[in-house]
Amino acid sequence: MTESPAVRRRLLPLLLLTAFLLAGGLASPAGAHPMSTSAVLLDIGEDRVEGEVQLPIDRLAIAVHRGLTPDSVLGADRAFLADYTAAHISATGTEAAGGAPWTVTLGPARVRTIDASPHLVYPLTIRPPHGGDVTDFRLRYDVIVEELLTHNVIVTVRHDFDRGILKTDDAETLGIFDFDTKTLVVPAGEGSWLRGFATTAGLGMKHVGEGADHLLFLLMLLVPAPLVAAGGGWRTAAAPSSRRSVVRMVHVVSAFAVGHSLTLALAATGLVDVPSRPVETLIAFSIAVSAAHAIRPLVARGEVLIASGFGLVHGLAFASLIGDLGLDRGSLVTTLLGFNLGIELTQLLVVALLMPSLLVLARTAAYPAFRVGLAVVGLLFATSWMLERATLTSSDPFEGVQTWLVGHPLLVAVALAVLAAVARLSHKELDAPSLCRTDS
């Protein structure tokens, strides 16, 4: 069954607009990865807590509205920054302990390069009142995040630290300070691996969910999943099976998961080390390949092969993300398991939001225009990213649209659902006794 040419002409602008919204709504700026993060490292002892505060100088400069440099933070701006930092860190006992204030002391500052970025580092000492033993306490912290909404501060904790002797090197990712969370309870006793696991899983969901490139790659592979490759093009089966389509989508997600999990583990443990720029450029290339496959099949069941093969490349980027976020300061096993779970949950959420609408659209004659329009947008984004990441261009012209749409993922799902409903009402469902070609 083919649709009326007049109906196709009326629907094509809506199809292309929704394709653009879908590709952009799941996207964030081309970088797709976090800027420099701050870190608070705490070593819990019997009578005091020692550690350090790591502040990326570029983010700090934005927060204090000054042009800071590695030289100025230890020179002309030294006293100002020490006062600013001290004013934004405090500790108190828990309500059960009376909520008394604890003493927070910063040591002499120094500059250290962390994750290829210069940081201002302060030694930190926190003591309970009246020389008592360390108990659970509340740490309030809003250095940088009180001004910079997108900034994250990773907090890690090590226990059994007494009089300069660290009895164990295991660290737990305690949590994150950000614009919404400025207070954390620091436990005096042994930490919970489950808490660290949940924290890293949440970070995996958050940061991969904001990763335009990873999600767009997955989306390009899901679009042809309800179809079959035949005669050099995409065709809709005579009796389209939702179960078959779901199985193919599961195969795509599973193949991607296996690929990125393998290289994520290898890179995070230091067995593989690849510079980030070639990796990011290859990721953009993977989107271009998957978009081309969505337009016309490169090989039968190629989406599974593409997902597994390029999933290896995406895993290298995820490993770099762990280092950028400071998660490598925690337990490596907990970090890998939690972060990987966050990635998988995000992928499954994307599939759950989009799959019903894709299945409905695939059973209408409107799907060719939608599929090609979406793939063209994906190819356009991928080309722009490749040029930028290969330093052939200085910026991504689509960043503004992506930035606006990134905060409205539900709008994307609703727009696609509305489009599916309109297409279903405007077209008779494909139900021919043989394969119906969907290529125009």
Secondary structure, DSSP 8 states (H G I E B T S, - for coil): ----HHHHHHHHHHHHHHHHHHHHHT---TT-S----EEEEEEE-SS-EEEEEEEEHHHHHHHHTS---TTGGGTTTHHHHHHHHHHTEEEEE-GGGT--B-EEEE---EEEEETTEEEEEEEEEEE-GGG-----EEEEE-TTTTT-TT--EEEEEE--EETTEES---EEEEEEE-SS--EEEE-SS---HHHHHHHHHHHHHHHHHT-HHHHHHHHHHHTTTTSEEETTEEEE-SS--HHHHHHHHHHHHHHHHHHHHHHHHHHHTTS----HHHHHHHHHHHHHHHHHHHHS-SSTTHHHHHHHHHHHHHHHHHHHHHHHHTGGGS-HHHHHHHHHHHHHHHHHHHHHHHHHHHHHHHTSTTHHHHHHHHHHHHHHHHHHHHHHHTTSSSS-TTHHHHHHHTT-HHHHHHHHHHHHHHHHHHS-----SS-EE---
